[in-house]
Amino acid sequence: MNFRFEIIMEYLPFLLEGMLLTLLMSVVGVLVGCILGFFIALGKMSKQAIIRIPFVWYINFLRGTPLLVQLFLFHYAVLPTVLGDTTAVTSVIVTLSLNSSAYVAEIFRAGLQSIDKGQAEAAHSLGMRKFQVMRYVLLPQAFKRSIPPLGNEFIVLLKDSSLGAMIAAPELLYWGRAAAGQYYVFWEPYLAVAVGYLILTLSLTYLLNYLERRFDVK
Amino acid sequence: MISVKHLKKTFGELEVLKDINVEIKQKEVVVVIGPSGSGKSTFLRCLNLIESITEGTVEIDGKVLTDKKVDINKLRAEVGMVFQQFNLFPHKTVLQNITLPMITVRKWNKKDAEKKALELLAKVGLEDKAGVYPESLSGGQKQRVAIARALGMEPKVMLFDEPTSALDPEMVGEVLEVMKQLAQEGMTMVVVTHEMGFAREVGDRVIFMDQGYVVEENDPQSLFRNPQHERTQAFLSKVL
């Protein structure tokens, strides 16, 4: 087999640019997902069914349908209708954000519910209000416990962002497909793309391990 | 100080408290004893609404707990509670455990709160532990910090829910000692415990509960030496 390095070299600037976009879309996706996910978790834990049920179904829908289907739905139907127009990158970011918000909500909910109920009882018995109990006692502990699964979610999201290639968002896989299409070779571009993702996910893994140590997660 | 009238508490079908009537005066130390499942912990937890009240009234310092107009958070700050499982905040240092409610509830500034917290730690003999996290403390030390934390709110009443039941035997004494000191200082206390020695020595009155009722109450000497009720006799014959 004749491995044509020059193709990778030719596409390297594009692949690097693609990596940057992959990283950017995933970071924005997970950050927005965390913010939305926090409120969705609170909504899903509401004691009132009327508040709870919409959140339950939000999560059901986003976890129960394929991400690619969601991406097509948002890119071709929802966003053009709502915004009048959309770009591939916008669609990917919106879809990743909403999709991860559902998973993050479940991570936060599990984290909050894993805190011993004596913690809230003690805080209430000292006269702290609901918001203060949440803010000073439950959330800091739940957040710490959420770091490992949040890290997982981030890595999954980063890999899933490759679906953006299906709507021509110029991320990492997109440029691999472009190279494959131009030269009709497959080993070189897809191996390069795989290595690109591996570099991103491994760097993330090390960063997350560092954070876990930093926050002393047990 | 505390007036409980016709208090009932049910969990679904289960009637845990059936008709409790208790009056507790200021500076009184009331010890609640009884077999497990008698409802004594639930009774205590109803006194600051950690457990909701199904029926009846609880009045503390002239305020009815179930009254919609009463700010329950303000009232709880006046009623300190110490738990069997300590329930210290593991992500806060010993000092921060004590200052957190002082700052968030009592709105003290940080400096005054810390000064007061250190005084309280000295009172329970743990001033050298201010900077450590609860996980490095022994059970007895944790419970003494929990008592200091409750005292930080300057409560009018202290509730103790089996404060020594989760402790190794050699640590029971240090916690009871702190409680005894509190009693001597005139704190109004309601203590659910299995420590009959404490009940006899420190209690002004002992309440014996069984199956959701107050079966008998009397001063400790009379109740322990001369129990009137059959069930009290049966219980005391097992634990004394």
Interface residues (C-beta under 8 A of the other chain):
Chain A: D116 G118 Q119 E121 A122 A123 H124 S125 L126 G127 M128 R129 Q132 Y136 V137 P140 Q141 K144
Chain B: N48 I50 N73 K74 L75 R76 A77 E78 V79 G80 M81 F83 Q85 N87 L88 F89 P90 H91 L100 P101 T104 V105 A146 R149 A150 M153
